[in-house]
């Protein structure tokens, strides 16, 4: 009985203990090993609708972009079930306000068609991200066990001083600008996720069941730094 009571009093470790993220600030992700990350949300192009010449140009531009990189990047594709509740609600409002009986009937039939389509198939949305890292030279030469200990123990993690953080972030932003320009040459638009968008992205990544309640902002509505 005593052991059961003691077991019940044990604190369950927070999920954050097992994550690599120490904090998110100033539109930047700070990991527990002291390295930084910026995340870009990237648009897409309809490759199949382009002519053969345009497709060749896109492929060539992408190859040149990859070959020009002097630092690692991570390309992430997330697939989520598309939430079209807002779209359906707008259609229902249109149906109510429609004065033409024929158009009102057609709107109702279209809503029914969309509902049936959702029931028989999962409509997915895709988001494309490029994660840009930066680690100061002093961080690269740390021993394996030192880095491993920092990653596991929040108390031993490096807390960057503001001066160093700004210095490292400026170097990271140079990389981000390079990536944005390189993607623009391919015909892709890329914007940096702000702090709020980063929090939502990581929260929804680790809590996919809440994705419908906290959807990431549209790429065209994100705040851009001047």
BAKE-556791 format. One line per 8 residues: their letters; for each residue x, y, z of N, C-alpha, C, O. Coordinates in nm, 2 decimals. Layout:
REM residues N
a = X Y Z X Y Z X Y Z X Y Z  ...
//
This chain:
REM residues 226
xxxxxxxx = 0.08 -0.12 0.00 0.00 0.00 0.00 0.09 0.13 0.00 0.06 0.22 -0.07  0.19 0.12 0.09 0.28 0.24 0.09 0.35 0.26 -0.04 0.36 0.38 -0.08  0.39 0.15 -0.10 0.46 0.17 -0.23 0.37 0.22 -0.34 0.41 0.29 -0.43  0.24 0.18 -0.33 0.14 0.23 -0.43 0.12 0.38 -0.41 0.10 0.45 -0.51  0.11 0.42 -0.28 0.09 0.56 -0.25 0.21 0.65 -0.30 0.20 0.76 -0.36  0.33 0.59 -0.28 0.45 0.66 -0.33 0.46 0.67 -0.48 0.50 0.77 -0.54  0.41 0.56 -0.54 0.41 0.56 -0.69 0.31 0.66 -0.74 0.34 0.72 -0.85  0.20 0.68 -0.67 0.10 0.77 -0.72 0.15 0.91 -0.71 0.10 1.00 -0.78
xxxxxxxx = 0.25 0.94 -0.62 0.29 1.07 -0.60 0.41 1.11 -0.69 0.45 1.23 -0.70  0.46 1.01 -0.77 0.57 1.04 -0.86 0.52 1.14 -0.97 0.42 1.12 -1.03  0.60 1.23 -1.00 0.57 1.33 -1.10 0.60 1.27 -1.24 0.71 1.21 -1.26  0.51 1.28 -1.33 0.53 1.23 -1.46 0.61 1.34 -1.54 0.57 1.45 -1.54  0.72 1.30 -1.60 0.80 1.39 -1.67 0.72 1.46 -1.78 0.64 1.40 -1.85  0.75 1.59 -1.80 0.68 1.67 -1.90 0.73 1.62 -2.04 0.84 1.58 -2.06  0.64 1.63 -2.14 0.68 1.59 -2.27 0.79 1.67 -2.33 0.88 1.62 -2.40  0.80 1.80 -2.28 0.91 1.89 -2.33 1.05 1.83 -2.30 1.14 1.87 -2.37
xxxxxxxx = 1.06 1.75 -2.20 1.19 1.69 -2.16 1.24 1.61 -2.27 1.37 1.60 -2.28  1.16 1.55 -2.35 1.20 1.46 -2.45 1.21 1.52 -2.59 1.25 1.46 -2.69  1.19 1.65 -2.60 1.20 1.73 -2.72 1.33 1.80 -2.73 1.39 1.83 -2.63  1.38 1.82 -2.85 1.51 1.89 -2.87 1.49 2.04 -2.86 1.59 2.11 -2.85  1.37 2.09 -2.85 1.35 2.24 -2.85 1.36 2.29 -2.71 1.30 2.24 -2.62  1.45 2.39 -2.70 1.46 2.46 -2.57 1.36 2.58 -2.56 1.29 2.59 -2.46  1.36 2.66 -2.67 1.26 2.77 -2.67 1.25 2.82 -2.81 1.33 2.79 -2.90  1.14 2.90 -2.83 1.11 2.96 -2.96 1.10 3.11 -2.93 1.01 3.15 -2.86
xxxxxxxx = 1.18 3.19 -3.00 1.18 3.34 -2.97 1.23 3.41 -3.10 1.31 3.36 -3.17  1.18 3.53 -3.12 1.22 3.61 -3.23 1.22 3.54 -3.36 1.31 3.55 -3.44  1.11 3.46 -3.39 1.09 3.39 -3.51 1.20 3.28 -3.53 1.23 3.25 -3.65  1.26 3.23 -3.42 1.37 3.14 -3.43 1.35 3.03 -3.33 1.30 3.05 -3.22  1.39 2.91 -3.37 1.39 2.79 -3.28 1.53 2.77 -3.22 1.62 2.75 -3.30  1.54 2.77 -3.09 1.66 2.74 -3.02 1.66 2.60 -2.97 1.57 2.57 -2.88  1.75 2.51 -3.01 1.75 2.38 -2.96 1.84 2.37 -2.83 1.91 2.46 -2.80  1.82 2.25 -2.77 1.89 2.23 -2.64 2.04 2.23 -2.65 2.11 2.25 -2.55
xxxxxxxx = 2.09 2.20 -2.77 2.24 2.19 -2.79 2.29 2.33 -2.83 2.41 2.35 -2.86  2.20 2.43 -2.83 2.25 2.57 -2.86 2.24 2.61 -3.00 2.26 2.73 -3.03  2.21 2.52 -3.09 2.20 2.55 -3.23 2.06 2.61 -3.26 1.97 2.60 -3.19  2.06 2.68 -3.38 1.94 2.76 -3.41 1.87 2.70 -3.54 1.94 2.64 -3.62  1.74 2.73 -3.55 1.67 2.69 -3.67 1.57 2.80 -3.71 1.51 2.86 -3.63  1.57 2.82 -3.84 1.46 2.90 -3.90 1.38 2.81 -3.99 1.44 2.72 -4.06  1.25 2.83 -4.00 1.16 2.74 -4.08 1.09 2.83 -4.18 1.03 2.93 -4.15  1.10 2.78 -4.31 1.04 2.85 -4.42 0.92 2.77 -4.47 0.93 2.65 -4.48
xxxxxxxx = 0.81 2.84 -4.49 0.69 2.78 -4.55 0.70 2.81 -4.70 0.71 2.93 -4.74  0.70 2.71 -4.78 0.72 2.72 -4.92 0.60 2.69 -5.00 0.53 2.59 -4.97  0.57 2.77 -5.11 0.46 2.74 -5.19 0.49 2.62 -5.28 0.60 2.57 -5.28  0.40 2.59 -5.37 0.41 2.48 -5.46 0.38 2.52 -5.60 0.32 2.63 -5.62  0.43 2.44 -5.70 0.39 2.47 -5.84 0.33 2.34 -5.90 0.36 2.23 -5.86  0.24 2.36 -6.00 0.18 2.25 -6.06 0.27 2.20 -6.18 0.26 2.25 -6.29  0.36 2.11 -6.14 0.47 2.07 -6.24 0.40 2.00 -6.36 0.45 2.02 -6.47  0.30 1.92 -6.34 0.24 1.84 -6.44 0.18 1.93 -6.55 0.17 1.89 -6.67
xxxxxxxx = 0.13 2.05 -6.52 0.07 2.14 -6.62 0.17 2.22 -6.70 0.13 2.29 -6.79  0.29 2.21 -6.67 0.39 2.29 -6.74 0.44 2.21 -6.87 0.43 2.09 -6.87  0.49 2.29 -6.96 0.53 2.22 -7.09 0.67 2.15 -7.06 0.72 2.17 -6.95  0.71 2.07 -7.16 0.84 2.00 -7.14 0.95 2.09 -7.11 1.04 2.07 -7.03  0.95 2.20 -7.19 1.06 2.30 -7.17 1.06 2.36 -7.03 1.16 2.38 -6.97  0.94 2.40 -6.99 0.93 2.46 -6.85 0.97 2.36 -6.74 1.03 2.40 -6.65  0.93 2.23 -6.76 0.97 2.13 -6.67 1.12 2.11 -6.66 1.18 2.10 -6.55  1.18 2.11 -6.78 1.33 2.10 -6.78 1.39 2.22 -6.71 1.49 2.20 -6.64
xxxxxxxx = 1.34 2.34 -6.73 1.39 2.46 -6.67 1.38 2.45 -6.52 1.47 2.49 -6.44  1.27 2.40 -6.47 1.24 2.39 -6.32 1.34 2.29 -6.26 1.40 2.31 -6.16  1.36 2.17 -6.33 1.45 2.07 -6.28 1.59 2.12 -6.28 1.67 2.10 -6.18  1.63 2.19 -6.38 1.77 2.25 -6.39 1.79 2.35 -6.28 1.90 2.35 -6.22  1.69 2.44 -6.26 1.71 2.54 -6.15 1.71 2.47 -6.01 1.79 2.52 -5.93  1.64 2.36 -5.99 1.64 2.29 -5.87 1.78 2.23 -5.84 1.83 2.23 -5.73  1.83 2.17 -5.95 1.96 2.10 -5.94 2.07 2.20 -5.91 2.16 2.18 -5.82  2.07 2.32 -5.97 2.16 2.42 -5.95 2.15 2.48 -5.80 2.25 2.51 -5.74
xxxxxxxx = 2.03 2.49 -5.76 2.00 2.53 -5.62 2.06 2.44 -5.52 2.13 2.48 -5.43  2.04 2.31 -5.54 2.10 2.21 -5.44 2.25 2.21 -5.45 2.32 2.20 -5.34  2.31 2.21 -5.57 2.45 2.21 -5.58 2.52 2.33 -5.53 2.64 2.33 -5.49  2.45 2.44 -5.51 2.50 2.57 -5.46 2.51 2.58 -5.31 2.57 2.66 -5.25  2.44 2.49 -5.24 2.43 2.49 -5.10 2.56 2.45 -5.03 2.63 2.35 -5.07  2.61 2.53 -4.94 2.73 2.50 -4.86 2.70 2.46 -4.72 2.79 2.45 -4.64  2.57 2.44 -4.69 2.53 2.40 -4.55 2.41 2.31 -4.57 2.34 2.32 -4.67  2.38 2.23 -4.47 2.27 2.14 -4.48 2.13 2.21 -4.46 2.12 2.31 -4.39
xxxxxxxx = 2.03 2.15 -4.52 1.89 2.20 -4.50 1.81 2.07 -4.49 1.84 1.96 -4.53  1.69 2.09 -4.43 1.59 1.98 -4.42 1.47 2.02 -4.49 1.41 2.13 -4.46  1.42 1.94 -4.58 1.30 1.96 -4.65 1.19 1.87 -4.60 1.20 1.75 -4.59  1.08 1.93 -4.55 0.98 1.85 -4.48 0.84 1.87 -4.55 0.81 1.99 -4.59  0.77 1.76 -4.57 0.64 1.77 -4.63 0.54 1.71 -4.53 0.56 1.59 -4.49  0.44 1.79 -4.50 0.34 1.74 -4.41 0.21 1.72 -4.48 0.16 1.82 -4.55  0.15 1.61 -4.46 0.01 1.58 -4.52 -0.09 1.58 -4.41 -0.07 1.51 -4.31  -0.19 1.66 -4.42 -0.30 1.66 -4.32 -0.43 1.65 -4.39 -0.45 1.69 -4.51
xxxxxxxx = -0.53 1.59 -4.32 -0.67 1.59 -4.37 -0.72 1.73 -4.38 -0.72 1.80 -4.28  -0.77 1.76 -4.50 -0.82 1.90 -4.52 -0.95 1.93 -4.45 -1.04 1.85 -4.46  -0.95 2.04 -4.37 -1.07 2.08 -4.30 -1.14 2.18 -4.39 -1.09 2.29 -4.40  -1.26 2.14 -4.44 -1.33 2.23 -4.53 -1.47 2.28 -4.46 -1.56 2.32 -4.53  -1.47 2.27 -4.33 -1.59 2.31 -4.26 -1.62 2.46 -4.29 -1.74 2.49 -4.31  -1.52 2.54 -4.29 -1.55 2.68 -4.31 -1.60 2.71 -4.45 -1.69 2.79 -4.47  -1.55 2.63 -4.55 -1.60 2.64 -4.69 -1.74 2.60 -4.69 -1.82 2.66 -4.76  -1.78 2.49 -4.63 -1.92 2.44 -4.63 -2.01 2.54 -4.56 -2.12 2.56 -4.60
xxxxxxxx = -1.97 2.60 -4.45 -2.05 2.70 -4.38 -2.08 2.82 -4.47 -2.19 2.88 -4.47  -1.98 2.86 -4.55 -2.00 2.97 -4.65 -2.10 2.93 -4.75 -2.18 3.02 -4.79  -2.09 2.81 -4.80 -2.19 2.76 -4.90 -2.33 2.76 -4.84 -2.43 2.80 -4.91  -2.35 2.72 -4.72 -2.48 2.72 -4.65 -2.53 2.86 -4.64 -2.65 2.88 -4.65  -2.45 2.95 -4.61 -2.49 3.09 -4.60 -2.54 3.14 -4.73 -2.64 3.22 -4.75  -2.46 3.11 -4.84 -2.50 3.14 -4.97 -2.64 3.09 -5.01 -2.72 3.15 -5.08  -2.66 2.96 -4.97 -2.79 2.89 -5.00 -2.90 2.97 -4.93 -3.01 2.99 -4.99  -2.88 3.01 -4.80 -2.99 3.08 -4.73 -3.02 3.22 -4.80 -3.14 3.26 -4.80
xxxxxxxx = -2.92 3.29 -4.85 -2.93 3.42 -4.90 -2.97 3.42 -5.05 -3.01 3.52 -5.11  -2.97 3.30 -5.11 -3.00 3.29 -5.25 -3.16 3.31 -5.28 -3.24 3.25 -5.21  -3.19 3.41 -5.36 -3.33 3.43 -5.39 -3.38 3.35 -5.51 -3.50 3.33 -5.53  -3.29 3.32 -5.60 -3.33 3.24 -5.72 -3.34 3.09 -5.67 -3.25 3.03 -5.63  -3.46 3.04 -5.69 -3.49 2.90 -5.64 -3.40 2.80 -5.71 -3.36 2.70 -5.65  -3.38 2.81 -5.84 -3.29 2.72 -5.92 -3.15 2.72 -5.86 -3.09 2.61 -5.84  -3.09 2.84 -5.84 -2.96 2.85 -5.79 -2.95 2.80 -5.65 -2.85 2.74 -5.60  -3.06 2.82 -5.57 -3.06 2.77 -5.43 -3.06 2.62 -5.43 -3.00 2.56 -5.34
xxxxxxxx = -3.14 2.56 -5.52 -3.14 2.41 -5.53 -3.01 2.36 -5.57 -2.96 2.25 -5.52  -2.94 2.42 -5.67 -2.81 2.38 -5.72 -2.71 2.39 -5.61 -2.62 2.30 -5.60  -2.71 2.49 -5.53 -2.62 2.51 -5.42 -2.64 2.40 -5.31 -2.54 2.35 -5.26  -2.76 2.37 -5.28 -2.79 2.26 -5.19 -2.74 2.13 -5.24 -2.68 2.05 -5.16  -2.76 2.10 -5.37 -2.71 1.98 -5.43 -2.55 1.97 -5.43 -2.49 1.86 -5.41  -2.49 2.09 -5.45 -2.35 2.09 -5.44 -2.29 2.06 -5.30 -2.19 1.99 -5.29  -2.36 2.12 -5.20 -2.32 2.09 -5.06 -2.33 1.94 -5.03 -2.25 1.88 -4.97  -2.44 1.88 -5.08 -2.46 1.74 -5.06 -2.35 1.66 -5.13 -2.30 1.56 -5.07
xxxxxxxx = -2.31 1.70 -5.25 -2.21 1.63 -5.32 -2.08 1.64 -5.25 -2.00 1.54 -5.24  -2.04 1.76 -5.19 -1.92 1.77 -5.12 -1.92 1.68 -4.99 -1.82 1.62 -4.96  -2.03 1.68 -4.92 -2.04 1.60 -4.80 -2.02 1.45 -4.84 -1.95 1.38 -4.76  -2.08 1.40 -4.94 -2.07 1.26 -4.99 -1.92 1.24 -5.03 -1.87 1.13 -5.00  -1.86 1.33 -5.09 -1.72 1.31 -5.14 -1.63 1.30 -5.02 -1.54 1.22 -5.02  -1.66 1.38 -4.91 -1.57 1.37 -4.79 -1.59 1.23 -4.72 -1.49 1.18 -4.67  -1.71 1.18 -4.73 -1.74 1.05 -4.66 -1.66 0.93 -4.73 -1.62 0.84 -4.66  -1.65 0.94 -4.86 -1.59 0.83 -4.93 -1.44 0.84 -4.95 -1.38 0.74 -5.00
xxxxxxxx = -1.39 0.96 -4.93 -1.24 0.98 -4.95 -1.19 1.08 -4.86 -1.26 1.17 -4.81  -1.06 1.07 -4.83 -0.99 1.16 -4.74 -0.92 1.27 -4.83 -0.83 1.24 -4.91  -0.97 1.39 -4.82 -0.91 1.50 -4.89 -0.79 1.56 -4.81 -0.81 1.61 -4.70  -0.67 1.55 -4.87 -0.55 1.58 -4.80 -0.50 1.72 -4.85 -0.51 1.75 -4.96  -0.44 1.79 -4.75 -0.36 1.91 -4.79 -0.22 1.89 -4.76 -0.18 1.82 -4.66  -0.13 1.95 -4.83 0.01 1.93 -4.81 0.07 2.07 -4.79 0.04 2.17 -4.85  0.17 2.07 -4.70 0.25 2.19 -4.67 0.40 2.15 -4.68 0.44 2.05 -4.64  0.47 2.25 -4.74 0.61 2.22 -4.77 0.70 2.32 -4.68 0.67 2.44 -4.68
xxxxxxxx = 0.80 2.27 -4.62 0.88 2.35 -4.53 1.03 2.32 -4.56 1.07 2.21 -4.60  1.11 2.42 -4.55 1.25 2.41 -4.55 1.31 2.46 -4.42 1.29 2.57 -4.38  1.38 2.37 -4.35 1.44 2.40 -4.22 1.58 2.44 -4.24 1.66 2.36 -4.29  1.62 2.56 -4.20 1.76 2.61 -4.22 1.83 2.61 -4.08 1.78 2.68 -3.99  1.94 2.54 -4.06 2.01 2.54 -3.93 2.13 2.63 -3.93 2.18 2.68 -4.03  2.17 2.66 -3.81 2.30 2.73 -3.79 2.36 2.69 -3.65 2.29 2.68 -3.55  2.49 2.65 -3.66 2.56 2.62 -3.54 2.69 2.69 -3.54 2.76 2.69 -3.64  2.73 2.76 -3.43 2.85 2.83 -3.43 2.97 2.73 -3.43 2.95 2.62 -3.39
xxxxxxxx = 3.08 2.78 -3.48 3.20 2.69 -3.49 3.23 2.62 -3.36 3.27 2.50 -3.36  3.22 2.69 -3.25 3.25 2.63 -3.12 3.16 2.52 -3.08 3.20 2.43 -3.00  3.04 2.52 -3.14 2.94 2.41 -3.11 2.97 2.28 -3.18 2.95 2.17 -3.13  3.04 2.30 -3.30 3.06 2.18 -3.38 3.16 2.09 -3.33 3.17 1.97 -3.36  3.25 2.14 -3.24 3.36 2.06 -3.19 3.34 2.00 -3.05 3.43 1.95 -2.99  3.22 2.01 -3.01 3.18 1.95 -2.88 3.19 1.79 -2.89 3.16 1.74 -3.00  3.22 1.73 -2.78 3.23 1.59 -2.78 3.09 1.53 -2.79 2.99 1.60 -2.76  3.08 1.40 -2.83 2.95 1.34 -2.84 2.87 1.33 -2.71 2.75 1.36 -2.70
xxxxxxxx = 2.94 1.29 -2.60 2.88 1.28 -2.47 2.83 1.41 -2.42 2.73 1.42 -2.35  2.91 1.52 -2.45 2.87 1.65 -2.40 2.74 1.69 -2.47 2.65 1.74 -2.40  2.73 1.67 -2.60 2.61 1.71 -2.67 2.49 1.62 -2.63 2.38 1.67 -2.62  2.52 1.49 -2.61 2.41 1.40 -2.57 2.36 1.44 -2.43 2.24 1.43 -2.41  2.44 1.48 -2.34 2.40 1.51 -2.20 2.31 1.64 -2.21 2.21 1.65 -2.14  2.36 1.74 -2.29 2.28 1.86 -2.31 2.14 1.84 -2.37 2.05 1.90 -2.33  2.14 1.74 -2.46 2.01 1.72 -2.53 1.91 1.65 -2.43 1.79 1.67 -2.44  1.96 1.57 -2.33 1.87 1.50 -2.24 1.84 1.58 -2.12 1.73 1.57 -2.06
xxxxxxxx = 1.92 1.67 -2.08 1.90 1.75 -1.95 1.88 1.89 -1.98 1.97 1.96 -2.01  1.76 1.94 -1.96 1.73 2.09 -1.98 1.82 2.17 -1.89 1.85 2.29 -1.92  1.85 2.12 -1.76 1.93 2.21 -1.67 2.07 2.23 -1.72 2.14 2.33 -1.68  2.12 2.14 -1.80 2.26 2.15 -1.85 2.26 2.21 -1.99 2.37 2.22 -2.05  2.15 2.24 -2.05 2.14 2.30 -2.19 2.20 2.44 -2.19 2.20 2.51 -2.09  2.25 2.47 -2.30 2.32 2.60 -2.32 2.21 2.71 -2.33 2.12 2.70 -2.42  2.22 2.81 -2.25 2.13 2.93 -2.26 2.21 3.04 -2.32 2.29 3.10 -2.26  2.18 3.06 -2.45 2.25 3.16 -2.52 2.23 3.30 -2.46 2.12 3.34 -2.44
xxxxxxxx = 2.34 3.37 -2.44 2.33 3.51 -2.40 2.27 3.59 -2.52 2.29 3.55 -2.64  2.20 3.70 -2.49 2.13 3.77 -2.60 2.22 3.82 -2.70 2.19 3.82 -2.82  2.34 3.86 -2.66 2.44 3.91 -2.76 2.48 3.80 -2.85 2.49 3.82 -2.97  2.51 3.68 -2.80 2.55 3.57 -2.89 2.43 3.53 -2.97 2.45 3.49 -3.09  2.31 3.53 -2.91 2.20 3.49 -2.99 2.17 3.57 -3.11 2.15 3.52 -3.22  2.19 3.71 -3.09 2.17 3.80 -3.20 2.28 3.78 -3.31 2.25 3.79 -3.43  2.40 3.75 -3.26 2.51 3.73 -3.36 2.48 3.60 -3.44 2.50 3.61 -3.56  2.44 3.50 -3.38 2.42 3.37 -3.45 2.30 3.38 -3.54 2.29 3.33 -3.65
xxxxxxxx = 2.20 3.46 -3.49 2.08 3.47 -3.57 2.10 3.55 -3.70 2.04 3.52 -3.80  2.19 3.65 -3.69 2.22 3.73 -3.81 2.29 3.64 -3.91 2.26 3.65 -4.03  2.37 3.55 -3.87 2.44 3.45 -3.96 2.33 3.36 -4.02 2.34 3.32 -4.14  2.24 3.32 -3.94 2.13 3.23 -3.98 2.04 3.30 -4.09 2.00 3.24 -4.19  2.01 3.43 -4.06 1.93 3.50 -4.16 2.00 3.52 -4.29 1.93 3.52 -4.40  2.13 3.52 -4.30 2.20 3.52 -4.43 2.17 3.40 -4.50 2.15 3.40 -4.62  2.17 3.28 -4.43 2.14 3.16 -4.50 1.99 3.16 -4.55 1.96 3.11 -4.66  1.91 3.21 -4.46 1.76 3.21 -4.50 1.74 3.29 -4.63 1.67 3.25 -4.72
xxxxxxxx = 1.81 3.41 -4.63 1.80 3.49 -4.75 1.85 3.42 -4.88 1.79 3.43 -4.99  1.95 3.35 -4.86 2.01 3.27 -4.97 1.91 3.16 -5.02 1.89 3.14 -5.14  1.85 3.10 -4.92 1.75 2.99 -4.96 1.63 3.05 -5.03 1.58 3.00 -5.13  1.58 3.17 -4.98 1.46 3.23 -5.04 1.49 3.27 -5.18 1.41 3.25 -5.27  1.61 3.33 -5.20 1.65 3.37 -5.34 1.66 3.25 -5.43 1.62 3.25 -5.55  1.72 3.14 -5.38 1.73 3.02 -5.46 1.60 2.96 -5.50 1.58 2.91 -5.61  1.51 2.96 -5.40 1.37 2.90 -5.43 1.30 2.99 -5.53 1.22 2.94 -5.61  1.32 3.12 -5.52 1.25 3.22 -5.61 1.29 3.19 -5.75 1.21 3.21 -5.85
xxxxxxxx = 1.42 3.15 -5.77 1.47 3.12 -5.91 1.40 3.00 -5.97 1.39 2.98 -6.09  1.34 2.91 -5.88 1.27 2.80 -5.93 1.12 2.83 -5.95 1.05 2.76 -6.02  1.08 2.94 -5.90 0.94 2.98 -5.91 0.86 2.96 -5.79 0.74 2.95 -5.79  0.93 2.94 -5.67 0.87 2.91 -5.55 0.87 3.03 -5.45 0.98 3.10 -5.45  0.77 3.06 -5.39 0.76 3.16 -5.29 0.79 3.10 -5.15 0.73 3.00 -5.11  0.88 3.16 -5.07 0.91 3.11 -4.94 0.91 3.23 -4.84 0.96 3.34 -4.87  0.84 3.21 -4.72 0.84 3.31 -4.62 0.88 3.24 -4.49 0.86 3.12 -4.46  0.94 3.32 -4.40 0.98 3.27 -4.27 0.87 3.27 -4.17 0.79 3.36 -4.16
xxxxxxxx = 0.85 3.16 -4.10 0.74 3.15 -4.00 0.78 3.24 -3.88 0.89 3.23 -3.83  0.68 3.31 -3.84 0.70 3.40 -3.72 0.69 3.31 -3.60 0.66 3.19 -3.60  0.71 3.37 -3.48 0.71 3.30 -3.35 0.58 3.22 -3.33 0.58 3.10 -3.29  0.47 3.29 -3.35 0.34 3.23 -3.33 0.31 3.11 -3.42 0.26 3.00 -3.38  0.35 3.13 -3.55 0.33 3.02 -3.65 0.42 2.90 -3.61 0.39 2.79 -3.64  0.54 2.93 -3.56 0.63 2.82 -3.52 0.58 2.74 -3.41 0.58 2.62 -3.41  0.52 2.81 -3.31 0.46 2.74 -3.20 0.34 2.65 -3.24 0.33 2.54 -3.20  0.26 2.71 -3.33 0.15 2.63 -3.38 0.20 2.51 -3.46 0.14 2.40 -3.45
xxxxxxxx = 0.30 2.53 -3.54 0.35 2.42 -3.63 0.40 2.31 -3.54 0.37 2.19 -3.57  0.49 2.33 -3.44 0.54 2.23 -3.36 0.44 2.17 -3.27 0.44 2.05 -3.24  0.35 2.25 -3.22 0.24 2.19 -3.13 0.16 2.10 -3.21 0.12 1.99 -3.17  0.12 2.14 -3.33 0.03 2.05 -3.42 0.11 1.93 -3.47 0.05 1.82 -3.49  0.24 1.94 -3.48 0.32 1.83 -3.53 0.32 1.72 -3.42 0.31 1.60 -3.45  0.33 1.76 -3.30 0.34 1.66 -3.19 0.20 1.63 -3.13 0.18 1.54 -3.05  0.10 1.71 -3.17 -0.04 1.68 -3.13 -0.13 1.69 -3.25 -0.21 1.78 -3.27  -0.12 1.59 -3.34 -0.19 1.60 -3.47 -0.34 1.60 -3.45 -0.42 1.64 -3.54
xxxxxxxx = -0.39 1.55 -3.34 -0.54 1.54 -3.32 -0.60 1.68 -3.30 -0.72 1.69 -3.31  -0.52 1.78 -3.27 -0.57 1.91 -3.25 -0.55 2.00 -3.37 -0.57 2.12 -3.36  -0.50 1.94 -3.48 -0.47 2.02 -3.60 -0.59 2.10 -3.65 -0.57 2.22 -3.69  -0.71 2.04 -3.64 -0.83 2.11 -3.69 -0.86 2.23 -3.61 -0.92 2.33 -3.66  -0.82 2.23 -3.48 -0.86 2.35 -3.39 -0.76 2.46 -3.41 -0.79 2.58 -3.38  -0.63 2.43 -3.44 -0.53 2.53 -3.45 -0.45 2.52 -3.58 -0.34 2.46 -3.58  -0.51 2.57 -3.68 -0.45 2.55 -3.82 -0.35 2.67 -3.84 -0.38 2.78 -3.80  -0.24 2.63 -3.91 -0.14 2.73 -3.94 -0.19 2.83 -4.04 -0.27 2.80 -4.12
xxxxxxxx = -0.13 2.95 -4.02 -0.17 3.06 -4.11 -0.14 3.03 -4.25 -0.05 2.96 -4.28  -0.21 3.09 -4.34 -0.19 3.08 -4.49 -0.06 3.15 -4.52 -0.02 3.25 -4.45  0.02 3.10 -4.62 0.15 3.16 -4.65 0.14 3.31 -4.69 0.24 3.38 -4.67  0.03 3.35 -4.74 0.01 3.49 -4.79 -0.03 3.58 -4.67 -0.03 3.71 -4.69  -0.05 3.53 -4.55 -0.10 3.61 -4.44 0.01 3.62 -4.33 -0.02 3.67 -4.22  0.13 3.56 -4.35 0.23 3.56 -4.25 0.30 3.70 -4.25 0.31 3.76 -4.35  0.35 3.74 -4.13 0.42 3.86 -4.12 0.56 3.85 -4.17 0.63 3.75 -4.14  0.60 3.94 -4.26 0.74 3.93 -4.31 0.82 4.04 -4.25 0.77 4.15 -4.23
xx = 0.95 4.01 -4.22 1.04 4.11 -4.17 1.09 4.20 -4.28 1.11 4.15 -4.40  1.10 4.33 -4.26 1.14 4.42 -4.36 1.29 4.40 -4.37 1.36 4.47 -4.45
//
